[in-house]
């Protein structure tokens, strides 16, 4: 400690910012960090006035990190302080990472890169940490027991997936997994004198020992999916059934994605698509898309079309497209056979009586009065059902299962019911339709599915699934259940989403404020970002309850190195650069992405009149403000010089600033500006600026993370914001044309590749493959508005030049209407509703 350093001198100042006595004393101990903390307090009024204790402690951590770091500029320090005060940086680790970033970067920071490097917006559930711990143990053979606890905690902390998780949660997760894996921790044995080691032998043993690998395995090789049985490993009632199955599949993995075509798919379904198609692909197997179309009362053609489109949009091609209705004849024959075996009967009870029989109100089942009717009678009544003798709810075919079993799924489930509705594929041929409980396992069997993968709400159904296959003595697939994906802050129920649509709270099933896949597509979220999001969650039996902010952070990270960057201004403020001639014009070539040169460049005009963001100017200056103010200088992105504000004009009625008069610092050797702002020039001959008719900004639809059952009362009235003043650089239109052309080429290539593989595989059906119409839409045009957000072109846009095949030039024409959707902000929104 320095002889001239007196910690007591700092204590009164440090306690005023919100530190406890002990924390203030600790902060005052080190001369260097105490001096830096004093500078931070004096430079920032907000800190000096006092902040909550947690943020005060983070400011102390910042001073300590700065004391150990190299040179970090005043402006960069101020930026990190601001991110602490706005709640972006929440932990000491994040503050340390922020200082490290500031050491090697100068303002303006790439906010998306900063957020990624510092873990801003990171969120993880304890159950997910547990899964990462299990994966770590699987890939590290050196971990053999409790003796490796400390090393394992350190190793797990180094995993990128949990880098920003709470150390306490990581420790708890490791201890939980150790308890499950190695049993209870034994008391330490008393230390005795260790025998001398043969150093040569020890060195040789160490050399020969296999190194613990730290390479990450695929989600399909570890955890839930990694533990699945091998094809043919599922038990059968007869050995010949296994042999026939393996002969049909060639020992491959065969899966299926079996959606009900009674609504649009939502974000939760993306996990099922990823699991079924991804697991099959990883194992060089095959995956069916099978429509579970057994309820004609609720099925519509638009749902069939949308489901296939979303599967393909996410990047998957079904091996075959089938329908449960393909097997209606076989299913009927199975029902007759089940009845002949005395394991099904026709019931004429009312629904209320069936519920009572199944123990709905007393918890215990009782035998239906029709349960022991003669087999011949049930067969005759089932035939009557088929021939239309009974109306809906007058007769049912029920399976005769086991009423003594504790599982309600064994209490005589319905196999067939009467429905008076035409089917979209079979018309009026059938008056009876099989239920899910009867259909699903038997179609899985007929299609030789090796792995019937579904979510955990079907765990209880596994017993009836197995029972029915064995009752009919057919091949029995193995049903395995994983946790479903739930996104907090939104609705995942088709019924509730339908209510939102029908009651006008949103503008259709593809409204970007909801989380149907067609809505996410329209919003501009890339399909690859969705697959990346789902894959990072892992697959386990635990449900994934994920915050929207984590999903959006994945999208940001995906777009960060793939989306081109354009100059954009949301609320333009006119700037006249007075020391430039009236006809001044220069074109600036700028990269579309500073780190991705293959995205190319664009050329933008710079003239005497430009527009900047209104929020980038204010009348009152301060030492922690780095943008434009009277007499202040600021840099313009990509421009050859800075500008200094010399005067401004004000609306006499509203008092608002309407125009700035600035001077170009284009003589001598100007000082490097402390900040840079975006701008767009006025130059009619080149079409600059491009005016955006509507920029739609979507905020949270619900106020709370878990909308209540009365979700209507929780709706945020300001969830949609429409800005009609935005402008962009002229490069947006040629970029849009190029991106659409590239997307169409990629779609064509994918179609040709899938068709070729289909022919080579000698597929038995004529399953069509993805078309450009299914894969390519306006949303393929995505870009980052520099310092604003990520945007995509909405389907409501009309841009004639983009659709003209013989036109090489993309330009705005009469009647064009440009609509942009904000995909995601550049950093997590601080508020939930706005």
N, C-alpha and C positions, 0 to 999 in steps of 0.2 A: 504494500500500500504506500502511495506517495506520502512523503513527509508533509507536503502542503495540502493534502486532501483531508478535509474534515467532513465526514459523513453527516454529522449533526446539522450542518448548514443546509443540506438538501431536504431534510425530513419534512419541514413545513410545506414546501412546494410540492413534494411528491405525494403527500397525503391529500392535498387539495384535488388531485385528479381522480380520486376514488380508491386509492390503495389503502389496505389495512396498515396498522403500525408496523407489523412484522415485515410485510411485503415492501413497505417504504424503506425500512432499515436495510433490508437485503439489497434493494435496488441502489442504495446509496453507497454500498461498500466499495464497488469498483470505480476508481477515478475516471476511467475512460467511458464506461457505459453510463455512469451517472452524469457526466458532462453532456453526452449525446442526448440522454433523456431530458435534461434541462433545456437543451436546444429545441427538442421536439415540442415540449410544452410551450415554450415561448413563441415558437413559430406557428402554432395552431391554437386558435382561440377556443375551438370546440373541446380540445383536451384540457386546456387551462381551466375551463368552466366546470370540468368534472364529467366523467363518463361512468357507466356501470363498471363494477369491479372486474368482471371478466375481460372487458376491453382494455381497462387500465393495465391489467396484467399482461395483455398481449402487446401493449405499447412498451412495457418494460422489456418483454422478450425481444421486441424489435430493436431497442437500444443495445441490448446485449449482442444480438446478431450483427448489428452494424459495427460494434466495437471490434468484432473478430474479422469482419469482412474487409475487402479492399476498398477502393474508392467507389462510393455511391453518391451520385449527384443530389443536390438539394431537391430538384424537381422529382427525381425518382423516389427519394425518401417520402416526399409529400404524397406521391401516388400510392405507395404502400400504406401509409397512414390512412389515406382515404378508404382503401379497401378493408382496413381493419374496422374503421368507424361505420362503414355501411353494412358490416356483417358478413362480407364475402370471405374474409380470412377468419377462421374460427378457432384455430389451434396454434400452439407454439411451432409445431412442425411446418404448418402452412406458412407462418411468418418467416421461418428460416428459409424455406424454399423461395419465398418472394424476394428476400434479400439476395439470395444467390442469383435469381433471375435478374434483379436490378444491377448487380455487379457487372454483368456481361451485356446489358442492353441499355439503350438510352431512349427517352421518350421521342415520339409516341410509341408505346408498347403495342404489340399485337395482342389485343385483349383475349382473344380465344386461346392463343398460345400461352399467355400468362395464366389463364384460368386452368388450362390443362396441366401445366407444370406445377401449379400450386394446389391442385385438388379442389378448386372452387366448384361448388355444386355437387360434390361427391356425396353419395348416400349408399348405405349397404345395410341389409338386415342381418341380425345375429345368425339366423339360419343359413344365410349365404356364406358367412365367414366360416361356419362349421363345415360346409361343403368344400371350401377352399382348403381347410385344414386336412380334411380326409384325402383330398387330391394330393396335397403335399406329402402326406405319409405314404400314399401309394407309389409316388415317384421317388421316394428317398428310402432306400432299403437300409440305410445306416441307422434309422430311427427304430430302436428295438424295445424301448421301455421308458419308464419314468426318469431314468438317468439322462435321457435326451430332452427333457422338458424345456430347459432354458434355451438350448440350441434350436429347438423346433419353433419356439416363440419368436426368436430372432429371425429364423428362416422364413416363417410365414409373414412377418412384418415386411420382409423384402419383396414379397410378391406384389406386382403392380396392381392386381385387382383389389388388394386390401391396404394399399399404401397409406391411405388417409383414414382408415378406420380407427376407432378408439383403441388405444393400447389395452385398456381394461377389457374391452369386448374381445380382442384377440386372445388375451390370456385366458379368459373364461372359456372361449371356444376350444382352444388347445387342450385345456384341462378336461373339458367335457368329452372330447374325442379320445383322449388318453384313457379316461375312465371306462369308456365303452370298448376300447381296443385292448387295453392291457389290464383292466380290472383296477381294484382299489390300490392306492399307493401304499406300499409296505413301509413300516417304520425303518429308519436308517439303521443299518447294522453298525456295532461299535467298530471303530477303526483299529485295525491291527497292523503289525509290522509287515509291510509288503515285501515279498521276496524280490531280490535283485533281478532286474531284467537283463536278458542277453540282448545287448543293443543291436548286434548284427541281425539276430533273429527277428527282433521287433521291427527293424527297418525293412527287412525282407517281407515280413508279413504285411506291413503297411503298403509296400510297393505292389504286392500281389492282390491286395484287397480291392474290390470293385469300387469305383468312385460313385458317390451318391449323385445321381443325375438331377439337375434342376430344370431340365427341359419340360415345357408345358405339354401335356397330352391334350388330344382333342376331346371335346365334351362327349363324343361318341365312344371314347375309350376308357372313361373313368366314371366313377359315381354310379348313378342309377343305370345309365345306358351301358356302361362298361361291364356291369354285373349281369346283364341279361343272358339268358341261355343261348347256346349255340343252336342253329337250325337242326331240328330233330330231337333236341334235348327236352322237349315238352312231353310229359307222360301221356300214354295212350291206353285205352281199355283193351286194345288188341294190337299186337306188334305189327300185323300186316298194314294197319292204318298208317303207322310211321313210315314204313317202307314205301307205300304208295305216295305219301306226301313228299318224301325226299326224291322219289323218282320224278315227280311232277315239277319240283322246284330246282332240281339239280343241286340241292343242298344250299341254295341261296337264301338270303334274307328277303322275305316278301312282307311288305307292310301295306297299310291302306290309310287314307285320310277320308273319313266317312261323314261329311257334314249333312245336316238336315237342310234342305233347300226352302226354309221358311223365313229367311231373313238374310241380311247382309253380314258378312264376316266382320269381326272386330279385332282389335289388337291382341286379345287373348287367343284367338284362333291362329295367330302367326306362330305361336309356340307349337301348337299341334302340327301345323304344316312343316315347321322346321324339324321337329322330332321325327315325324313319320317319313317325310321325303329325305331328310338329311341322314337318318340312320340307315335307310336302305342304300342311299348313294355311297355312304362311307364304306359300306360292306359289299359294294359292287352288286347290290341286289335290285329289287324292283318295288315300285310303290304304285298302287292303284289310287285313282280318285274315284270314290264310290259315293254316289248320291243316295242318302237314306230316304228314299221317296215313298214312304209307306203311309203318309197322311195327306191325301189329296185335298183335304179341306183347307190346308194352310200353305200349300206349295204354289209358287208362281214362277213363270218362265224367267222373269228378270233375276230371280235369285240364283237359278241354275247358271245363267250366263255370267253373273257377277262372280260367283264362287270360282269358276274356271279361270276367269280373267285375273282374279287376285292371286290364285296359285301360280299362274304363269308370270304375273308381274313380280312376284317375290323371287322368281328365278328358277322355278321347278317345272318339269314336264312330266305329267302322269305317264306311267307305262301303258296303262289302259284306263279308259273312262267307262265306268260301269254304273249300274243303277240297281238298287235292291229289287226294283220292279222287273229286272231281267230274269229274276228267279221266282216270280210269283207262282208259276206252275209247280216248280220243285218244292217251294215252301208249303204249298197246299198239300202236295203228296206227303211231305214230312208230317204235316198236321194229322192227316188221315192215319199214317203209320203209328204216330204217337198214341192216337186214340185206340187203334187196334191193339196196341201193347198195354192198354189199360192205364195209360199215364196221361190221359187228357179226357175231359168231359165237357159237355155243353151245359151251360148255366143260364137260367132265366131270371136270376135275382135282379132286383133293382140296384142301382149304384149304391144307395144307402145300405142295403142289405149286404152287398159285397164288402163295403167298408167295415160293417160290423163283424162280418165273418173274418175279415183280415185283421181284426183286433185294433181298429183305429181308435176306438173310445175306451177300450178296457185293457189294451196292451197284449192280450193273448188271442190267438186265432181259434176259430171253431170250424168244424166241417160244414161245407155248403150242403143244403138239403139235396142237391143234385149230384153230389160228389160220387155216390155209389150207384148211379143209374147204370143199367146194362150197357155194355160196349156197343152193341148193335143199335141201341136207342140213341146213343151219343153220335154214332156215325150217321144215322138217318137225320138227326137234328142239325148236324153240321152241314149235311148236304142241303137241307132246307135253308140254312143260313146262306149258303153259296148261291142258291137259286132265287134268292130275294123274297122268301116267305116272311122274314122278320124285318121290322124297322130298326133303326139304330137304337141301341140300349135295351132291346128286347131279348137278345141272346148273345152269349159270349162262349168262345171255346177257351177253357181254362186248363192249365197244366196241373196234373195231380202230383204235387211235390211232397214236401215233408212238413206237416203242421207242428211236429214236435221240435223242429229245429228252431234255434233262437234267432235266426236271420229272417227278417220279414220278406226278403227276396226269395224265400223258399215256401211262401204261404200261398200257393196256388195262383201264380201270376196269370194274367190274361194273355192268350196266344193269338186270338183272332177276335175282331169285332166287326159289326155291320156298320158300313158308312154309305150314306146315300149321296155320293159325290163322284163325278167323273174324274178319272185319272188322266194326267197330261200325256201319258204314253200309252196306256192300255184302254183309254176311253171308258165305255160302260161295261166292259167285259166282266169286271169283278164287282160284287156287292159286299164282299168281305175283304178285309185287309189285315195283314199280320202286324203285331206290335213290335216295338224295338226289342223287347226282351226275347221274343221268339226269333226275330229276323237276324239280329246282329251276329250272334255266334254261328248260326247255320250258314250265312253268306260268307263269313270269315272262313268257315270250314270248306265250303265249295270253292272258294277262291284260293285255297291252300295258303292262307296267311300264316307266316311263321311266328310273327310277333304282333299281337293285337294290343297296341299301345293306346291307352286312354287316360283320362284324369282321375284323380282319387275319389271323386264322388261316385265312381262306379265300382269301388272296392267291394261293396256288399253284393253287387251283381255278378262278381266273378264266380260265386258258388252256383248260382242258377245257370250261368253260362256253361260251366263244366257239366252240371247235371243234365242239361238238355242234350249236349253232344253225346254224353255217355248213354243217356236213355235211348237215343236213336242209333248208338254204336257207329258214329261217324268220326272222322278225324277231328281232334280237339286242339285248336290253337291255344297258345298260352296268353292269357290276358295279364298285362302288367300296367300298373297305374303310377303316374307321376303327378306332381303338384301343378295346379293350373296357374296361369299368369293373371294377376289382377293389377290394374293400374289405379292408384289412389287419385282422388280428385275428379273422377269421371264415373260413368255408368257402363257396366258390361252386360247388362240385361237387355236382350232384344225387346222384351215387352216394354221396358222403361224408355229405351231409345225410340221405339215406335211412338210412345206417348209424347216425347219431345218433338218428334216430327209432326205428328197429327195435330198437336195443340199449338203449333207455331212458335215454339221456343227456339227452334233452329230451322234453317232453310233446306230441309231435305236430309236424306241419309248420307249425303256426301258433304255436309256442312263441316268445314275444317275445325269447328270447335268440339266435335265429338270424335270418338276414336274407333269408328268403323274403318276398315282398311281403305275403302273407296274415299273416305274423307281425308285420311292421312295422305293418300296419293294425291288428291286434289290440292292439299295444302302445300305439297312439294317435297314431302319427306321421301328421300330415296329408299327404294326397297332394300338396298344393301345395308342401310343404316338400321332398318328394322331387324334384319337377320343378325347383324352385329350385336344389336341390343339383346336379342333373345339368347344368342350363343354365350354372351358374357355372364348371363344369369346362371348358367349351368342347368342341369336337369336332376331333380331329386324328388322325393315324395313330399317334401315340404312345399306349401304354396309360395309363390313369389308375389309378395305384396309390395309393389314398387312405386315410389313417388314419381310424379310426372317430371319433376326437375331432373331426375336421373335419366329418364328416357330422353329428355331434350338435350342433356349434356352429351349423350351418345351421338345424337344427331349432329350437334356442333362439331364434335371431334371428327365425325365422318366427312362433313362438308369442308372442314378446315383446309384440307390439302387436295380437295377435288373441285371446289367451286371457284370459278373465276371471280375477280374483284373489279367492280366498276364504281366510278365516282357517282354519288347520289346525294341529293339534298331533299329532305322531307318538307321543310318549311322555309322556302327561299327568302333570302334577304339580299337585295340588289347592292352591288358594290361597283362604283365607278373608279377606275384607277386613273387619277387626274394627270399624271405625268407621262401617260402613253398617248400617242396620236389617235385621232378618231378611227383611222383605218388600220390600226395595229392588228396584226394577225400572225400567229406562229402556230405550227402544229407540233404537238409533243407525242412522241412514241413512248408508250408505257406498257410494261408487262401486264398481262391479265392476272398473273399471280407471281409474287416476288420469289417464291420457292419452287414453283412448278413451271419451268420454262416451256415445256411442251404444250402448255395451254395457249401459247402464242402472245402476240402483242396487239394493241389497238392504238389508233391515232386520234388525238382529241385536239380541238382548237383552243387557243388561249387568246383572248381579245381584251379590249379596254373595259368591257362590261362583263362581270361574272356574278354568280350567285353563290352565297355561302349559307350555311345553316343558321337560322335566326338565333338558335341557342348558343352559337359560337361567338356572339357579341353581347356585351353588357356595358352599361354606362359606368358602373362603379367597379373600379379595379381593386385588386388585393394581391398580397404577395404569394398566396397559394392558388392564384388563378392564372392560367397560362395561355388563354385564348385571346380573342380580340377585344380591345377596349380603347377609348379615346387616347391617342398618343402611343399606343402599344403596337408592337410588331409581332406578326405571326407568319409561319411558313404555310405555303400551299403545297399539298401533296403533288409531287412530280413536276411542279413548276420550277423555272430556273432561278426565281428570286422570291423574297418575302414581300409582304405588304405592311405598311404602317397606316393606322387610322388617323386621318387629319381632321375630319369633320363628319357630321351626320345630319340627316334630315328627319324631322318629326312630323307626324300627322297632327295638325292643329286641333282636331276634334278628339281623337282617341289618345293622343300622346305617345303613340307607338312609333318606334324608329322605323322609317320606311326605306332609307337608303344610306349607305356609307360612302364617304369620299376617302379614298386611300391613295397612298403613294407607293409605287413599286421601288423596292430597294435594289435597283438594277445598276448602280454605279459603285465603283470602289470595291472593297472587300467587306461585304456585310457580315455582321456577326451571326453565328448559327442561331436560329430561333429556338425558343424553348419548347414550342409546340407546333404541330402542323394540323391543318384543318382541310376538309374536303370542299370542293367547289365545282361548279359547272359553268362554262362560258356561254355567252349569248353570241350565236353565229348562225343566222338563218340559212345562208347558202349551203352549209353542211348539215343542216337539220338539228343543230344544237341550240338549246337543250331539247331532249325528248321528254315531253310532258306525259305523265302517267295519269290517266283519267281516274282510277281508283287504286289506292293502296290499302288493302284490308289487313288489319292487325287484330289477331285473335288473342284474347285474354282468357283466363280460366272461366269456364262456363259455370262452375259452382264455387261458392265462397269457402267451403270447407273441404278438407282432405277426404272425408268420408261422408258423402251426401246422405242425409237421413232418409228414412222410408218415405217421408213426405218431401221428396226431392225438389218439388216445384217451389217450395218456400226458400230453398237454398240457392236458387239461380241468381247469378250475378247479372244485373240489368245492363252493365257496361262491358259485356264480354266481346262485343264487336265494335271496333273503332275503324272508321273509314276516313282516310286522308285523301284529299283531292288536289293537293298542291305539290306533290312530289315531282321531281325532275331527275333525269339521269343523263350521263354522258351519251353522246351519239352512238357509241359502240354497242349499245344494247341490242339494236335490231340486227346487224350482221352477226352478232354473237348468237342471238336466238335462232337465226336461220341455220347457222353452222351446227348448233347443238341438235336441232331437230333432224337435220340431214344425217348427222353422225348416228343419232339414235335409231333412225329408220334403217340405216345400213347394218347396224348391230342386230336389230330385230330380224332383218332378212337373213343375215348370216346364221343366227341362232335357229331360225326355222329350217334352213337348209341342212344344218348340222343334225338337228333332231330327226328330220325326215330320213337322212342318209343312215343314221344309226338304227332307225326303225326298220328300214329295208334290210340292213345287214343282220339285224336280230331276227328277221323273218317273223315279225309280230303277226299274230293271228287276226288282229282286228285292224280297222282303218282309222285308229285314233288320230285326229288332226293335231297339228302342233301350233305353237304360238304364232299369231299373226301380228303384223306391225300395228294394226288397230288396237290389239289388246295390250301391247307393250309400250306404245308411244303416244303421248299426249302433250299438251302444252306444258305440263308440269316438268317435262324433261329440261326445260329452260330454267336453270337455277344459277344464282350468283350471289355474291356478297356485296351489298351496298356498303362501301368502305365506311367504317365507323358507325354504321346504322344497324344492319341486321342481314340475315339471309332471306332471299326472296325467290319466288317461283312464279311463272306465268300462269294465270288462272284460265280455266276452260272458257270463261265468259269473254276472253279477249278476242278481238277481231283484227288481224293484221294481214291484209291482202297479200303483201309481197312475200310473206312466209309460205304461202300456199301456191305461188306461181312457179311451176316447174321450169319454165324457160327464162326466169328472171335470175340474174346473177347479183343483183343489187337489192339489199333490204332497206327499205325506206318507208316512212310513214305516208299513208295516202288518205284521201278524203274518205270518211266513213270508218276509219280505223278506231278501235277503242281498246285501250291498254289497261289491263287489270293485273295487279300483282298481289300475291298472298305472302305475308310474312311467314316463313317456315319456322324460324326460331330466332330469338334475339342473340346478340353476340355474347351475352353473359346472362346468368339466371336473373329473372325479374325479382326485385326485392319484395314486391307485393304479390299477393295471390289473386286478387280480384282486379288489379289494374296495373 
